[in-house]
Amino acid sequence: MRKGTLRYREVEDDIEGTTFKHRIAEIHAISMKRLSKVEAADDPSDGADDE
């Protein structure tokens, strides 16, 4: 069962005349499940009580 996708992108930063290339991995989630309900107990918009 798939809950999201892993995407890579290339980024270049120019810092004081030197170019640095970075490859960034991003997780694009389709759905998420909160593992702890402690902080979200009073926030009905986060879906913490949905099962």
PDB file of N, CA, C and O in Angstrom:
ATOM      1  N   MET A   1       0.846  -1.179   0.000  1.00  0.00           N
ATOM      2  CA  MET A   1       0.000   0.000   0.000  1.00  0.00           C
ATOM      3  C   MET A   1       0.891   1.242   0.000  1.00  0.00           C
ATOM      4  O   MET A   1       1.806   1.350   0.817  1.00  0.00           O
ATOM      5  N   ARG A   2       0.634   2.158  -0.891  1.00  0.00           N
ATOM      6  CA  ARG A   2       1.456   3.344  -1.067  1.00  0.00           C
ATOM      7  C   ARG A   2       0.795   4.558  -0.426  1.00  0.00           C
ATOM      8  O   ARG A   2      -0.390   4.810  -0.646  1.00  0.00           O
ATOM      9  N   LYS A   3       1.558   5.314   0.369  1.00  0.00           N
ATOM     10  CA  LYS A   3       1.038   6.481   1.072  1.00  0.00           C
ATOM     11  C   LYS A   3       1.665   7.784   0.596  1.00  0.00           C
ATOM     12  O   LYS A   3       1.353   8.847   1.132  1.00  0.00           O
ATOM     13  N   GLY A   4       2.550   7.718  -0.409  1.00  0.00           N
ATOM     14  CA  GLY A   4       3.199   8.915  -0.906  1.00  0.00           C
ATOM     15  C   GLY A   4       4.271   8.559  -1.914  1.00  0.00           C
ATOM     16  O   GLY A   4       4.411   7.401  -2.308  1.00  0.00           O
ATOM     17  N   THR A   5       5.030   9.571  -2.332  1.00  0.00           N
ATOM     18  CA  THR A   5       6.099   9.343  -3.296  1.00  0.00           C
ATOM     19  C   THR A   5       7.380  10.012  -2.824  1.00  0.00           C
ATOM     20  O   THR A   5       7.351  10.996  -2.084  1.00  0.00           O
ATOM     21  N   LEU A   6       8.493   9.464  -3.261  1.00  0.00           N
ATOM     22  CA  LEU A   6       9.798  10.023  -2.977  1.00  0.00           C
ATOM     23  C   LEU A   6      10.281  10.717  -4.244  1.00  0.00           C
ATOM     24  O   LEU A   6      10.346  10.100  -5.307  1.00  0.00           O
ATOM     25  N   ARG A   7      10.624  12.009  -4.131  1.00  0.00           N
ATOM     26  CA  ARG A   7      11.061  12.775  -5.288  1.00  0.00           C
ATOM     27  C   ARG A   7      12.420  13.415  -4.990  1.00  0.00           C
ATOM     28  O   ARG A   7      12.701  13.812  -3.859  1.00  0.00           O
ATOM     29  N   TYR A   8      13.248  13.505  -6.020  1.00  0.00           N
ATOM     30  CA  TYR A   8      14.558  14.138  -5.897  1.00  0.00           C
ATOM     31  C   TYR A   8      14.594  15.389  -6.759  1.00  0.00           C
ATOM     32  O   TYR A   8      13.989  15.434  -7.830  1.00  0.00           O
ATOM     33  N   ARG A   9      15.313  16.411  -6.283  1.00  0.00           N
ATOM     34  CA  ARG A   9      15.500  17.613  -7.094  1.00  0.00           C
ATOM     35  C   ARG A   9      16.902  18.156  -6.879  1.00  0.00           C
ATOM     36  O   ARG A   9      17.495  17.994  -5.813  1.00  0.00           O
ATOM     37  N   GLU A  10      17.414  18.799  -7.909  1.00  0.00           N
ATOM     38  CA  GLU A  10      18.756  19.392  -7.874  1.00  0.00           C
ATOM     39  C   GLU A  10      18.636  20.887  -7.541  1.00  0.00           C
ATOM     40  O   GLU A  10      17.766  21.580  -8.067  1.00  0.00           O
ATOM     41  N   VAL A  11      19.516  21.365  -6.669  1.00  0.00           N
ATOM     42  CA  VAL A  11      19.528  22.772  -6.273  1.00  0.00           C
ATOM     43  C   VAL A  11      20.958  23.272  -6.345  1.00  0.00           C
ATOM     44  O   VAL A  11      21.889  22.568  -5.953  1.00  0.00           O
ATOM     45  N   GLU A  12      21.137  24.501  -6.852  1.00  0.00           N
ATOM     46  CA  GLU A  12      22.452  25.131  -6.866  1.00  0.00           C
ATOM     47  C   GLU A  12      22.413  26.392  -6.016  1.00  0.00           C
ATOM     48  O   GLU A  12      21.517  27.222  -6.169  1.00  0.00           O
ATOM     49  N   ASP A  13      23.381  26.534  -5.123  1.00  0.00           N
ATOM     50  CA  ASP A  13      23.525  27.724  -4.299  1.00  0.00           C
ATOM     51  C   ASP A  13      24.843  28.394  -4.643  1.00  0.00           C
ATOM     52  O   ASP A  13      25.877  27.736  -4.756  1.00  0.00           O
ATOM     53  N   ASP A  14      24.796  29.710  -4.810  1.00  0.00           N
ATOM     54  CA  ASP A  14      26.013  30.474  -5.081  1.00  0.00           C
ATOM     55  C   ASP A  14      26.369  31.235  -3.810  1.00  0.00           C
ATOM     56  O   ASP A  14      25.683  32.186  -3.436  1.00  0.00           O
ATOM     57  N   ILE A  15      27.444  30.812  -3.150  1.00  0.00           N
ATOM     58  CA  ILE A  15      27.865  31.431  -1.901  1.00  0.00           C
ATOM     59  C   ILE A  15      29.248  32.016  -2.087  1.00  0.00           C
ATOM     60  O   ILE A  15      30.229  31.292  -2.260  1.00  0.00           O
ATOM     61  N   GLU A  16      29.312  33.328  -2.050  1.00  0.00           N
ATOM     62  CA  GLU A  16      30.567  34.069  -2.190  1.00  0.00           C
ATOM     63  C   GLU A  16      31.355  33.625  -3.413  1.00  0.00           C
ATOM     64  O   GLU A  16      32.569  33.433  -3.337  1.00  0.00           O
ATOM     65  N   GLY A  17      30.666  33.462  -4.544  1.00  0.00           N
ATOM     66  CA  GLY A  17      31.333  33.135  -5.792  1.00  0.00           C
ATOM     67  C   GLY A  17      31.582  31.656  -6.032  1.00  0.00           C
ATOM     68  O   GLY A  17      32.090  31.279  -7.087  1.00  0.00           O
ATOM     69  N   THR A  18      31.234  30.820  -5.076  1.00  0.00           N
ATOM     70  CA  THR A  18      31.401  29.380  -5.231  1.00  0.00           C
ATOM     71  C   THR A  18      30.026  28.734  -5.374  1.00  0.00           C
ATOM     72  O   THR A  18      29.124  28.988  -4.576  1.00  0.00           O
ATOM     73  N   THR A  19      29.877  27.901  -6.395  1.00  0.00           N
ATOM     74  CA  THR A  19      28.601  27.229  -6.619  1.00  0.00           C
ATOM     75  C   THR A  19      28.600  25.863  -5.967  1.00  0.00           C
ATOM     76  O   THR A  19      29.486  25.040  -6.200  1.00  0.00           O
ATOM     77  N   PHE A  20      27.599  25.641  -5.155  1.00  0.00           N
ATOM     78  CA  PHE A  20      27.417  24.353  -4.483  1.00  0.00           C
ATOM     79  C   PHE A  20      26.183  23.692  -5.062  1.00  0.00           C
ATOM     80  O   PHE A  20      25.125  24.317  -5.146  1.00  0.00           O
ATOM     81  N   LYS A  21      26.308  22.411  -5.468  1.00  0.00           N
ATOM     82  CA  LYS A  21      25.178  21.661  -5.984  1.00  0.00           C
ATOM     83  C   LYS A  21      24.698  20.676  -4.925  1.00  0.00           C
ATOM     84  O   LYS A  21      25.495  19.972  -4.305  1.00  0.00           O
ATOM     85  N   HIS A  22      23.385  20.638  -4.729  1.00  0.00           N
ATOM     86  CA  HIS A  22      22.783  19.756  -3.738  1.00  0.00           C
ATOM     87  C   HIS A  22      21.721  18.900  -4.421  1.00  0.00           C
ATOM     88  O   HIS A  22      21.063  19.353  -5.357  1.00  0.00           O
ATOM     89  N   ARG A  23      21.559  17.704  -3.969  1.00  0.00           N
ATOM     90  CA  ARG A  23      20.454  16.850  -4.402  1.00  0.00           C
ATOM     91  C   ARG A  23      19.575  16.626  -3.182  1.00  0.00           C
ATOM     92  O   ARG A  23      20.034  16.098  -2.170  1.00  0.00           O
ATOM     93  N   ILE A  24      18.320  17.024  -3.276  1.00  0.00           N
ATOM     94  CA  ILE A  24      17.400  16.964  -2.147  1.00  0.00           C
ATOM     95  C   ILE A  24      16.360  15.879  -2.391  1.00  0.00           C
ATOM     96  O   ILE A  24      15.772  15.803  -3.470  1.00  0.00           O
ATOM     97  N   ALA A  25      16.138  15.046  -1.389  1.00  0.00           N
ATOM     98  CA  ALA A  25      15.083  14.037  -1.439  1.00  0.00           C
ATOM     99  C   ALA A  25      13.886  14.578  -0.660  1.00  0.00           C
ATOM    100  O   ALA A  25      14.026  15.037   0.473  1.00  0.00           O
ATOM    101  N   GLU A  26      12.712  14.517  -1.279  1.00  0.00           N
ATOM    102  CA  GLU A  26      11.488  14.996  -0.636  1.00  0.00           C
ATOM    103  C   GLU A  26      10.459  13.872  -0.600  1.00  0.00           C
ATOM    104  O   GLU A  26      10.320  13.111  -1.557  1.00  0.00           O
ATOM    105  N   ILE A  27       9.755  13.779   0.494  1.00  0.00           N
ATOM    106  CA  ILE A  27       8.650  12.824   0.604  1.00  0.00           C
ATOM    107  C   ILE A  27       7.362  13.614   0.428  1.00  0.00           C
ATOM    108  O   ILE A  27       7.061  14.513   1.213  1.00  0.00           O
ATOM    109  N   HIS A  28       6.608  13.273  -0.607  1.00  0.00           N
ATOM    110  CA  HIS A  28       5.312  13.903  -0.867  1.00  0.00           C
ATOM    111  C   HIS A  28       4.238  12.938  -0.388  1.00  0.00           C
ATOM    112  O   HIS A  28       3.923  11.952  -1.055  1.00  0.00           O
ATOM    113  N   ALA A  29       3.680  13.244   0.788  1.00  0.00           N
ATOM    114  CA  ALA A  29       2.736  12.337   1.435  1.00  0.00           C
ATOM    115  C   ALA A  29       1.328  12.507   0.874  1.00  0.00           C
ATOM    116  O   ALA A  29       0.871  13.624   0.632  1.00  0.00           O
ATOM    117  N   ILE A  30       0.658  11.388   0.673  1.00  0.00           N
ATOM    118  CA  ILE A  30      -0.747  11.393   0.287  1.00  0.00           C
ATOM    119  C   ILE A  30      -1.601  11.401   1.552  1.00  0.00           C
ATOM    120  O   ILE A  30      -2.641  12.058   1.604  1.00  0.00           O
ATOM    121  N   SER A  31      -1.159  10.672   2.563  1.00  0.00           N
ATOM    122  CA  SER A  31      -1.841  10.678   3.848  1.00  0.00           C
ATOM    123  C   SER A  31      -0.815  10.451   4.944  1.00  0.00           C
ATOM    124  O   SER A  31       0.249   9.873   4.720  1.00  0.00           O
ATOM    125  N   MET A  32      -1.166  10.927   6.147  1.00  0.00           N
ATOM    126  CA  MET A  32      -0.276  10.776   7.296  1.00  0.00           C
ATOM    127  C   MET A  32      -1.087  10.325   8.498  1.00  0.00           C
ATOM    128  O   MET A  32      -2.276  10.626   8.603  1.00  0.00           O
ATOM    129  N   LYS A  33      -0.447   9.607   9.398  1.00  0.00           N
ATOM    130  CA  LYS A  33      -1.107   9.192  10.627  1.00  0.00           C
ATOM    131  C   LYS A  33      -0.259   9.656  11.798  1.00  0.00           C
ATOM    132  O   LYS A  33       0.926   9.336  11.888  1.00  0.00           O
ATOM    133  N   ARG A  34      -0.874  10.407  12.688  1.00  0.00           N
ATOM    134  CA  ARG A  34      -0.183  10.897  13.873  1.00  0.00           C
ATOM    135  C   ARG A  34       0.025   9.737  14.834  1.00  0.00           C
ATOM    136  O   ARG A  34      -0.912   8.989  15.116  1.00  0.00           O
ATOM    137  N   LEU A  35       1.240   9.580  15.336  1.00  0.00           N
ATOM    138  CA  LEU A  35       1.548   8.483  16.246  1.00  0.00           C
ATOM    139  C   LEU A  35       1.286   8.840  17.706  1.00  0.00           C
ATOM    140  O   LEU A  35       1.112   7.954  18.543  1.00  0.00           O
ATOM    141  N   SER A  36       1.258  10.128  18.009  1.00  0.00           N
ATOM    142  CA  SER A  36       1.018  10.584  19.372  1.00  0.00           C
ATOM    143  C   SER A  36      -0.145  11.566  19.371  1.00  0.00           C
ATOM    144  O   SER A  36      -0.194  12.462  18.528  1.00  0.00           O
ATOM    145  N   LYS A  37      -1.079  11.412  20.298  1.00  0.00           N
ATOM    146  CA  LYS A  37      -2.237  12.296  20.373  1.00  0.00           C
ATOM    147  C   LYS A  37      -2.103  13.317  21.496  1.00  0.00           C
ATOM    148  O   LYS A  37      -3.043  14.073  21.741  1.00  0.00           O
ATOM    149  N   VAL A  38      -0.980  13.362  22.178  1.00  0.00           N
ATOM    150  CA  VAL A  38      -0.816  14.218  23.350  1.00  0.00           C
ATOM    151  C   VAL A  38      -0.987  15.689  22.999  1.00  0.00           C
ATOM    152  O   VAL A  38      -1.797  16.370  23.628  1.00  0.00           O
ATOM    153  N   GLU A  39      -0.250  16.204  22.013  1.00  0.00           N
ATOM    154  CA  GLU A  39      -0.326  17.611  21.659  1.00  0.00           C
ATOM    155  C   GLU A  39      -1.572  17.946  20.861  1.00  0.00           C
ATOM    156  O   GLU A  39      -2.020  19.092  20.884  1.00  0.00           O
ATOM    157  N   ALA A  40      -2.144  16.985  20.158  1.00  0.00           N
ATOM    158  CA  ALA A  40      -3.255  17.237  19.261  1.00  0.00           C
ATOM    159  C   ALA A  40      -4.609  16.919  19.895  1.00  0.00           C
ATOM    160  O   ALA A  40      -5.622  16.929  19.195  1.00  0.00           O
ATOM    161  N   ALA A  41      -4.655  16.640  21.181  1.00  0.00           N
ATOM    162  CA  ALA A  41      -5.902  16.221  21.808  1.00  0.00           C
ATOM    163  C   ALA A  41      -7.003  17.263  21.693  1.00  0.00           C
ATOM    164  O   ALA A  41      -8.178  16.902  21.620  1.00  0.00           O
ATOM    165  N   ASP A  42      -6.651  18.561  21.675  1.00  0.00           N
ATOM    166  CA  ASP A  42      -7.673  19.599  21.608  1.00  0.00           C
ATOM    167  C   ASP A  42      -7.781  20.237  20.224  1.00  0.00           C
ATOM    168  O   ASP A  42      -8.446  21.263  20.086  1.00  0.00           O
ATOM    169  N   ASP A  43      -7.161  19.673  19.211  1.00  0.00           N
ATOM    170  CA  ASP A  43      -7.199  20.222  17.854  1.00  0.00           C
ATOM    171  C   ASP A  43      -7.969  19.279  16.932  1.00  0.00           C
ATOM    172  O   ASP A  43      -7.389  18.324  16.416  1.00  0.00           O
ATOM    173  N   PRO A  44      -9.275  19.527  16.712  1.00  0.00           N
ATOM    174  CA  PRO A  44     -10.069  18.608  15.898  1.00  0.00           C
ATOM    175  C   PRO A  44      -9.711  18.629  14.420  1.00  0.00           C
ATOM    176  O   PRO A  44     -10.109  17.722  13.689  1.00  0.00           O
ATOM    177  N   SER A  45      -8.968  19.639  13.952  1.00  0.00           N
ATOM    178  CA  SER A  45      -8.670  19.764  12.529  1.00  0.00           C
ATOM    179  C   SER A  45      -7.523  18.874  12.078  1.00  0.00           C
ATOM    180  O   SER A  45      -7.324  18.723  10.873  1.00  0.00           O
ATOM    181  N   ASP A  46      -6.759  18.276  12.986  1.00  0.00           N
ATOM    182  CA  ASP A  46      -5.590  17.507  12.578  1.00  0.00           C
ATOM    183  C   ASP A  46      -5.903  16.035  12.296  1.00  0.00           C
ATOM    184  O   ASP A  46      -5.026  15.307  11.833  1.00  0.00           O
ATOM    185  N   GLY A  47      -7.115  15.586  12.560  1.00  0.00           N
ATOM    186  CA  GLY A  47      -7.488  14.216  12.251  1.00  0.00           C
ATOM    187  C   GLY A  47      -6.942  13.183  13.205  1.00  0.00           C
ATOM    188  O   GLY A  47      -6.970  11.993  12.891  1.00  0.00           O
ATOM    189  N   ALA A  48      -6.448  13.586  14.356  1.00  0.00           N
ATOM    190  CA  ALA A  48      -5.851  12.652  15.305  1.00  0.00           C
ATOM    191  C   ALA A  48      -6.868  11.654  15.848  1.00  0.00           C
ATOM    192  O   ALA A  48      -6.497  10.543  16.228  1.00  0.00           O
ATOM    193  N   ASP A  49      -8.134  12.030  15.889  1.00  0.00           N
ATOM    194  CA  ASP A  49      -9.159  11.135  16.410  1.00  0.00           C
ATOM    195  C   ASP A  49      -9.783  10.268  15.342  1.00  0.00           C
ATOM    196  O   ASP A  49     -10.596   9.397  15.654  1.00  0.00           O
ATOM    197  N   ASP A  50      -9.417  10.486  14.071  1.00  0.00           N
ATOM    198  CA  ASP A  50      -9.968   9.701  12.973  1.00  0.00           C
ATOM    199  C   ASP A  50      -9.265   8.354  12.904  1.00  0.00           C
ATOM    200  O   ASP A  50      -8.037   8.299  12.974  1.00  0.00           O
ATOM    201  N   GLU A  51      -9.985   7.315  12.775  1.00  0.00           N
ATOM    202  CA  GLU A  51      -9.398   5.973  12.629  1.00  0.00           C
ATOM    203  C   GLU A  51      -9.958   5.328  11.406  1.00  0.00           C
ATOM    204  O   GLU A  51      -9.603   4.193  11.089  1.00  0.00           O
TER     205      GLU A  51
END
